[in-house]
């Protein structure tokens, strides 16, 4: 026996839309408004495409809700507005991307003082990101006309959603030439130099972290893109700028300027570690290395990065001896005075990455500084720190596994005149 069901019952939204005085908020109060929008409900789309409705949707996203509203519903309309505008309805994308007054209203969110409301910032970033993805030429042209765009991104980089927006600008544009135009534009605006300037003791920790993460992601995205488009005639200008020796020297000068700030130091080391991540050699100015235990083809590290770091090895060594001051830590095992700390742990990670390059000049400097000896002393002093022990183990394994090559390769391998490994002898 089969029961008959009416599977074509109309939505309550259709009933509401038959009223001439229906309001946007009334529709947004309906539970199935998002579902109907994504299902391309013709009447609903036509209503939302009205100029006043689109303007209200954008206003919900960029304007702070009243403080006296119940916290449970305070961000209800901003959230639904964001979901409606990012439901990937082509008509809405077209209308938003082509209406400069709406774009200007959306853009005005960046003109607010710092710090931005993180939730509203996430809504703003999500809407602008989908517009960049769906209408890249129109949105990029609009942003280029706003001469303060990069200034505002730098101003608000401490807000994670704004950092995400910057990265979306680099990843959401798929056609090669428009993407290259964006890279050239951002490079002309000195985005790399300005992000490097943020990694400074005078800046706040959130800005350190997000600027560092942005630079790390730029490196990874650029390298991935170069591997995918190996026939590209133009190098990535952002990566080329970041790998310049003077840029790395400026970064290191920032963190070793007077006071020792753990947040700035760790953020800078994260950038260096990303730059030292090995990859297949594709360009001049890179030396080839092959990490122990890896059978794939040789990798490459930029020489200028290594030279810039080498000039500051003494400063990094001093951090092992005198890290930023930390409070005494009481543990069940005993009192740690001082504890290992994030700074020293990251310095050792940096040293292990440098050892992986097996560069003669750097290994010689590490030997003269006795950095490996200091690291070994820490290994036995902090007997219960597994994070430290892991990094020390990596350092020792890299030294023991360093290849012995002919002295004719001494410029890029750690050899003395007899063909022995300097650090291994040490």
C-alpha positions as CSV (number, residue, x, y, z in Angstrom):
1,X,0.0,0.0,0.0
2,X,1.4,3.4,-0.9
3,X,0.6,6.7,0.8
4,X,0.3,9.8,-1.3
5,X,2.3,12.8,-0.2
6,X,2.3,16.3,-1.6
7,X,6.0,16.7,-2.4
8,X,5.6,20.0,-4.2
9,X,4.3,22.1,-1.3
10,X,5.3,25.7,-1.7
11,X,7.7,27.3,0.7
12,X,6.4,29.7,3.3
13,X,8.9,32.2,1.8
14,X,6.8,32.2,-1.4
15,X,3.8,33.0,0.6
16,X,5.6,35.9,2.3
17,X,6.8,37.2,-1.0
18,X,3.3,37.5,-2.3
19,X,2.8,40.4,0.2
20,X,3.8,43.8,-1.1
21,X,4.9,45.0,2.3
22,X,7.2,42.1,3.2
23,X,10.5,43.2,4.7
24,X,14.0,41.8,4.4
25,X,14.2,41.0,8.1
26,X,10.9,39.0,7.9
27,X,12.5,36.8,5.2
28,X,15.7,36.5,7.1
29,X,13.7,35.2,10.1
30,X,12.6,32.2,8.1
31,X,14.6,29.1,8.8
32,X,14.8,28.0,5.1
33,X,15.8,31.3,3.6
34,X,19.4,30.1,2.9
35,X,18.2,26.8,1.5
36,X,15.7,28.6,-0.8
37,X,18.4,31.1,-1.9
38,X,20.9,28.3,-2.8
39,X,18.0,26.5,-4.6
40,X,17.7,29.6,-6.8
41,X,14.2,30.4,-5.7
42,X,13.3,32.9,-8.5
43,X,11.0,35.2,-6.4
44,X,13.5,35.3,-3.5
45,X,16.4,36.1,-5.8
46,X,14.5,38.9,-7.5
47,X,13.6,40.3,-4.1
48,X,17.2,40.2,-2.8
49,X,18.5,41.8,-6.0
50,X,16.6,45.0,-5.2
51,X,19.0,47.8,-4.7
52,X,17.7,48.6,-1.2
53,X,17.9,44.9,-0.1
54,X,21.5,44.5,-1.3
55,X,22.4,47.7,0.5
56,X,20.8,46.4,3.7
57,X,22.6,43.1,3.4
58,X,25.9,44.8,3.1
59,X,25.1,47.2,6.0
60,X,24.3,44.2,8.2
61,X,27.8,42.9,7.5
62,X,29.8,46.1,8.1
63,X,27.9,47.8,10.8
64,X,28.2,47.0,14.5
65,X,24.9,45.6,15.9
66,X,23.4,47.6,18.8
67,X,25.0,46.9,22.1
68,X,21.7,46.5,23.9
69,X,20.6,43.5,21.8
70,X,20.4,40.0,23.3
71,X,23.8,38.4,22.7
72,X,22.1,35.3,21.3
73,X,20.6,37.2,18.4
74,X,22.9,40.1,18.1
75,X,24.8,38.7,15.1
76,X,21.9,36.8,13.6
77,X,21.3,39.2,10.7
78,X,25.0,39.8,9.9
79,X,25.5,36.1,9.8
80,X,22.5,35.4,7.6
81,X,23.5,38.4,5.4
82,X,26.9,36.9,4.9
83,X,25.5,33.5,4.0
84,X,23.1,35.0,1.5
85,X,25.8,37.1,-0.2
86,X,28.2,34.1,-0.3
87,X,25.6,31.5,-1.5
88,X,27.3,31.8,-4.9
89,X,24.2,33.0,-6.8
90,X,25.6,34.4,-10.1
91,X,23.0,37.2,-10.3
92,X,24.0,38.5,-6.9
93,X,27.8,38.2,-7.6
94,X,27.2,40.1,-10.9
95,X,25.2,42.9,-9.2
96,X,27.7,43.3,-6.3
97,X,30.7,43.1,-8.6
98,X,29.4,45.7,-11.0
99,X,27.8,48.2,-8.6
100,X,30.6,50.5,-7.4
101,X,28.5,52.1,-4.8
102,X,27.8,48.7,-3.1
103,X,31.5,47.8,-3.4
104,X,32.4,51.2,-1.8
105,X,30.0,50.5,1.0
106,X,31.5,47.1,1.6
107,X,35.1,48.5,1.3
108,X,34.3,51.2,3.9
109,X,34.5,48.5,6.6
110,X,38.3,48.7,6.3
111,X,38.2,52.4,7.2
112,X,37.2,51.6,10.8
113,X,39.7,52.0,13.6
114,X,41.7,49.0,14.8
115,X,41.0,46.5,16.2
116,X,38.2,45.4,13.9
117,X,35.3,43.4,15.2
118,X,36.7,39.9,14.5
119,X,33.3,38.4,13.6
120,X,32.2,41.2,11.3
121,X,35.7,41.1,9.8
122,X,35.2,37.4,9.0
123,X,31.9,38.2,7.3
124,X,33.5,41.0,5.3
125,X,36.4,38.9,4.3
126,X,34.2,36.0,3.2
127,X,32.0,38.2,1.0
128,X,35.0,40.0,-0.6
129,X,36.8,36.7,-1.2
130,X,34.0,35.2,-3.2
131,X,33.7,38.3,-5.3
132,X,37.5,38.1,-6.0
133,X,37.0,34.5,-7.0
134,X,34.0,35.1,-9.2
135,X,34.6,38.6,-10.6
136,X,38.4,38.9,-10.4
137,X,39.0,41.6,-13.0
138,X,36.3,43.9,-11.7
139,X,37.3,43.5,-8.0
140,X,41.0,43.8,-8.6
141,X,40.5,46.9,-10.7
142,X,38.3,48.4,-8.0
143,X,40.9,47.6,-5.3
144,X,43.8,49.1,-7.4
145,X,41.9,52.4,-7.6
146,X,41.8,52.5,-3.8
147,X,45.3,53.8,-3.1
148,X,44.9,53.1,0.6
149,X,44.0,49.4,0.2
150,X,47.4,48.0,1.1
151,X,47.8,50.5,3.9
152,X,44.5,49.4,5.4
153,X,45.5,45.7,5.0
154,X,48.7,46.4,6.9
155,X,46.9,48.4,9.5
156,X,44.5,45.6,10.2
157,X,46.8,42.6,9.7
158,X,46.5,41.8,13.4
159,X,42.9,40.7,12.6
160,X,43.1,37.1,11.2
161,X,40.2,37.6,8.8
162,X,42.1,40.4,7.1
163,X,45.2,38.3,6.8
164,X,43.0,35.6,5.2
165,X,41.7,38.2,2.7
166,X,45.3,39.0,1.7
167,X,46.0,35.4,1.1
168,X,42.7,34.9,-0.8
169,X,43.8,37.7,-3.1
170,X,46.8,35.6,-4.0
171,X,45.0,32.2,-4.3
172,X,41.5,33.0,-5.7
173,X,42.6,34.3,-9.0
174,X,43.2,31.4,-11.3
175,X,44.0,32.8,-14.8
176,X,47.8,33.2,-14.9
177,X,48.1,36.7,-16.3
178,X,45.6,38.4,-13.9
179,X,47.3,36.6,-11.1
180,X,50.7,37.8,-12.2
181,X,49.3,41.4,-12.5
182,X,48.1,41.1,-8.8
183,X,51.5,39.9,-7.7
184,X,53.3,42.7,-9.6
185,X,50.8,45.3,-8.1
186,X,51.4,44.0,-4.5
187,X,55.1,44.0,-5.1
188,X,55.0,47.6,-6.3
189,X,53.1,48.5,-3.1
190,X,56.0,46.9,-1.1
191,X,53.7,44.5,0.7
192,X,56.7,42.2,1.6
193,X,58.8,45.0,3.1
194,X,55.8,46.3,5.1
195,X,55.0,42.9,6.5
196,X,58.7,42.4,7.4
197,X,58.5,45.8,9.3
198,X,55.7,44.5,11.4
199,X,57.9,41.7,12.8
200,X,59.5,44.1,15.3
201,X,59.5,44.3,19.1
202,X,57.5,47.5,19.0
203,X,54.5,45.8,17.4
204,X,51.8,43.7,19.1
205,X,52.0,39.9,19.2
206,X,48.9,39.4,17.0
207,X,50.5,41.5,14.4
208,X,53.8,39.6,14.7
209,X,52.0,36.3,14.3
210,X,49.8,37.2,11.4
211,X,52.5,39.1,9.5
212,X,54.8,36.0,9.9
213,X,52.1,33.6,8.8
214,X,51.3,35.8,5.8
215,X,54.9,35.8,4.7
216,X,55.2,32.0,5.2
217,X,52.0,31.4,3.2
218,X,53.3,33.7,0.4
219,X,56.5,31.6,0.2
220,X,54.6,28.3,0.1
221,X,52.0,29.5,-2.4
222,X,54.6,31.0,-4.7
223,X,56.7,27.8,-4.7
224,X,53.7,25.6,-5.3
225,X,52.6,27.8,-8.1
226,X,56.0,27.7,-9.7
227,X,56.0,24.0,-9.6
228,X,52.6,23.8,-11.3
229,X,53.4,26.4,-14.0
230,X,57.0,25.4,-14.8
231,X,56.8,27.1,-18.2
232,X,56.1,30.5,-16.7
233,X,58.5,33.1,-18.1
234,X,58.0,35.5,-15.2
235,X,59.3,34.7,-11.7
236,X,57.1,35.3,-8.7
237,X,58.0,38.9,-7.7
238,X,56.9,38.5,-4.0
239,X,59.0,35.5,-3.4
240,X,62.0,37.1,-5.3
241,X,61.7,40.1,-3.0
242,X,61.4,38.1,0.2
243,X,64.5,36.0,-0.7
244,X,66.7,39.1,-1.2
245,X,69.6,39.3,1.2
246,X,68.8,42.9,2.3
247,X,65.2,41.9,3.2
248,X,66.3,39.0,5.4
249,X,69.0,41.3,7.0
250,X,66.3,43.8,7.7
251,X,64.1,41.1,9.3
252,X,67.0,40.0,11.5
253,X,67.9,43.6,12.4
254,X,64.4,44.1,13.6
255,X,64.3,41.2,16.0
256,X,67.8,41.9,17.4
257,X,67.1,45.6,17.9
258,X,67.8,46.4,21.6
259,X,65.2,44.4,23.6
260,X,64.7,40.6,23.2
261,X,61.1,40.0,22.3
262,X,60.1,36.4,22.2
263,X,57.1,36.9,19.9
264,X,59.0,38.8,17.3
265,X,62.0,36.4,17.4
266,X,59.8,33.3,17.1
267,X,57.8,34.9,14.3
268,X,61.0,35.8,12.4
269,X,62.4,32.3,12.8
270,X,59.2,30.8,11.4
271,X,59.7,32.9,8.2
272,X,63.4,31.7,8.0
273,X,62.3,28.1,8.5
274,X,59.8,28.4,5.6
275,X,62.4,29.9,3.3
276,X,64.8,27.1,4.2
277,X,62.2,24.4,3.3
278,X,63.8,22.4,0.6
279,X,62.4,22.1,-2.9
280,X,63.5,21.1,-6.3
281,X,66.0,23.4,-7.9
282,X,64.6,25.5,-10.8
283,X,66.3,28.8,-10.8
284,X,69.8,30.3,-10.8
285,X,71.1,31.5,-7.4
286,X,70.0,28.4,-5.5
287,X,72.3,25.6,-4.2
288,X,71.2,22.0,-4.4
289,X,71.0,19.8,-1.3
290,X,69.5,16.4,-0.5
291,X,68.4,15.8,3.1
292,X,69.5,12.5,4.7
293,X,67.1,9.7,4.2
294,X,65.3,11.3,1.2
295,X,65.7,9.6,-2.1
296,X,64.0,12.1,-4.3
297,X,65.9,14.6,-6.5
298,X,68.0,17.3,-5.0
299,X,66.4,20.4,-3.4
300,X,67.5,24.0,-3.4
301,X,68.0,26.8,-0.9
302,X,68.5,30.4,-1.9
303,X,72.1,31.5,-1.3
304,X,71.2,35.0,-0.3
305,X,69.0,33.7,2.5
306,X,71.9,31.6,3.9
307,X,74.3,34.5,3.7
308,X,71.9,36.8,5.5
309,X,71.4,34.2,8.3
310,X,75.1,33.5,8.5
311,X,75.8,37.2,9.4
312,X,73.6,36.8,12.5
313,X,74.6,33.3,13.7
314,X,76.4,35.0,16.6
315,X,73.2,36.7,17.7
316,X,71.3,33.5,17.5
317,X,74.0,31.8,19.5
318,X,73.6,34.5,22.2
319,X,69.9,33.6,22.4
320,X,70.8,30.1,23.4
321,X,73.0,31.5,26.2
322,X,70.7,34.4,27.2
323,X,67.1,34.0,26.0
324,X,64.4,36.5,26.8
325,X,63.7,36.4,30.5
326,X,61.2,33.7,31.6
327,X,59.6,33.2,35.0
328,X,60.8,30.3,37.0
329,X,58.7,27.2,36.3
330,X,57.9,24.7,39.0
331,X,57.2,21.1,37.8
332,X,56.6,17.8,39.4
333,X,60.2,16.9,38.5
334,X,61.7,20.1,39.9
335,X,62.3,23.8,39.3
336,X,63.3,25.0,35.9
337,X,65.2,28.3,36.1
338,X,65.1,29.3,33.4
339,X,62.8,27.0,31.4
340,X,63.8,26.1,27.8
341,X,61.3,28.5,26.3
342,X,59.9,28.9,22.9
343,X,62.8,31.1,21.7
344,X,65.6,28.6,22.3
345,X,63.5,25.8,20.9
346,X,63.0,27.6,17.7
347,X,66.7,28.7,17.5
348,X,67.6,25.0,17.6
349,X,65.0,24.3,14.9
350,X,66.7,26.9,12.8
351,X,70.1,25.4,13.4
352,X,68.9,22.0,12.4
353,X,67.5,23.5,9.1
354,X,70.9,25.1,8.5
355,X,72.7,21.9,9.1
356,X,70.4,20.3,6.6
357,X,71.9,22.6,3.9
358,X,75.3,21.3,4.8
359,X,76.9,24.6,3.9
360,X,80.7,24.8,4.7
361,X,80.8,28.4,5.8
362,X,77.8,28.1,8.1
363,X,79.0,24.8,9.6
364,X,82.4,26.4,10.3
365,X,80.8,29.3,12.1
366,X,78.6,27.0,14.2
367,X,81.8,25.1,15.1
368,X,83.6,28.3,16.1
369,X,80.7,29.5,18.2
370,X,80.3,26.0,19.8
371,X,76.6,26.1,19.2
372,X,76.4,22.3,19.0
373,X,78.1,22.0,22.3
374,X,75.6,24.4,23.9
375,X,72.7,22.5,22.4
376,X,74.1,19.2,23.8
377,X,74.5,20.8,27.3
378,X,70.8,21.8,27.1
379,X,70.0,18.2,26.1
380,X,71.4,16.9,29.4
381,X,70.2,19.8,31.5
382,X,66.6,19.5,30.5
383,X,66.2,15.8,30.7
384,X,62.4,15.8,30.5
385,X,61.8,18.1,27.6
386,X,60.8,15.9,24.7
387,X,60.5,18.8,22.3
388,X,64.1,19.8,22.9
389,X,65.3,16.2,22.7
390,X,63.6,15.7,19.3
391,X,65.4,18.8,17.8
392,X,68.8,17.8,19.3
393,X,68.4,14.3,17.8
394,X,67.7,15.8,14.4
395,X,70.8,18.0,14.6
396,X,73.0,15.0,15.6
397,X,71.5,12.8,12.9
398,X,72.1,15.5,10.2
399,X,75.7,15.9,11.3
400,X,76.3,12.1,11.3
401,X,74.6,11.7,7.9
402,X,76.3,14.6,6.2
403,X,77.7,13.3,2.9
404,X,81.5,13.3,2.3
405,X,82.2,14.7,-1.1
406,X,85.3,15.8,-3.0
407,X,87.0,19.0,-1.8
408,X,86.1,20.6,-5.2
409,X,82.5,20.9,-3.8
410,X,83.7,22.6,-0.6
411,X,81.8,25.8,-1.4
412,X,78.5,24.1,-0.7
413,X,79.4,21.1,1.5
414,X,81.0,20.9,4.9
415,X,84.4,19.6,4.1
416,X,87.9,20.4,5.2
417,X,91.0,19.9,3.1
418,X,91.2,16.2,3.9
419,X,87.6,15.5,2.9
420,X,86.4,15.1,6.5
421,X,83.2,16.7,7.9
422,X,84.2,19.6,10.2
423,X,81.2,19.3,12.6
424,X,81.6,15.5,12.8
425,X,85.3,16.0,13.8
426,X,84.3,18.7,16.2
